[in-house]
Amino acid sequence: MAGEVIHAKETAGGKSPIAAVAVGLIFGLAAAALALLIISAAAVFYDIPEHVMNILIIVISAASMFFAGLKAAAKNQKNGLLIGVVTGLLYSAITLAAGLMFGSSIGFSPELIADFAVAAALGGLGGVAGINMAGHKNRKRKHK
């Protein structure tokens, strides 16, 4: 109808994009924390070389960003790429802020830009995958 006002909660089938991003962030950060706790416990009992630990941390971070975007987009059911990119960027900003709170220093560098670009790309890929998974679940097979 003309003149009808659409509120944020009514978009995407009643789903709020902010709530979807929050759920994705919580899911991704919790998954990362659990995985990091597991490899930390393994490091106590086994002699894991530092370069292997660094690789494991990078893989866990990348997978968590992807899954955060996937979960957010699947919850929102719309705009998967955008929701995933926003989720990835916020994930990276949160982990950067956490690092700063525990004594790290930050400088504006190409590495920092690359970190945010990779986070946006992984979150966006997760968002596209989340929309495709959600769409696949919602499709019904037509039986003849």
C-alpha positions, 0 to 999 in steps of 0.5 A, spaced: 500 500 500 502 507 498 504 510 504 505 504 508 511 504 513 516 498 514 520 498 520 527 494 521 524 488 524 519 487 518 524 486 513 526 480 511 520 476 513 520 479 520 528 478 522 532 484 524 539 485 520 542 487 527 539 481 531 542 477 525 549 480 525 549 479 533 547 472 533 552 471 528 558 474 532 556 471 538 556 464 534 563 466 531 566 468 537 564 463 541 566 457 536 573 461 536 573 461 543 572 454 544 577 452 539 582 456 542 581 453 548 582 446 546 588 447 542 591 451 548 589 445 552 593 440 547 599 445 548 599 443 555 600 436 554 603 436 547 609 440 545 606 443 539 611 448 535 610 455 535 609 456 528 604 450 528 600 454 533 600 460 529 597 456 523 592 453 527 590 460 530 589 463 523 585 457 521 581 458 527 580 465 526 578 464 518 573 459 520 570 463 525 569 469 521 566 465 515 561 461 520 559 468 523 557 470 516 554 464 515 550 464 521 548 471 520 546 471 513 542 464 515 538 468 520 537 474 516 535 470 510 536 476 506 542 480 503 547 475 505 553 478 502 552 485 505 550 481 512 556 477 512 561 483 510 558 487 516 559 481 520 566 479 518 568 487 519 565 487 526 568 480 528 575 483 526 574 490 530 572 486 536 578 481 536 582 487 535 579 491 541 580 485 545 587 485 543 588 492 545 585 491 551 590 486 553 596 490 551 597 490 544 599 496 540 596 498 534 599 502 528 595 503 521 599 499 517 597 495 510 597 488 515 591 492 518 588 493 512 589 486 509 586 483 516 580 487 515 579 486 508 580 478 509 575 479 515 570 482 510 571 477 504 571 471 509 564 474 512 561 475 505 563 468 503 560 465 509 554 470 508 553 467 501 553 460 503 548 462 509 543 464 504 544 459 499 543 454 505 537 457 508 534 458 501 535 450 500 532 448 506 526 453 504 525 450 497 520 444 497 521 439 492 515 438 487 513 431 486 509 429 480 
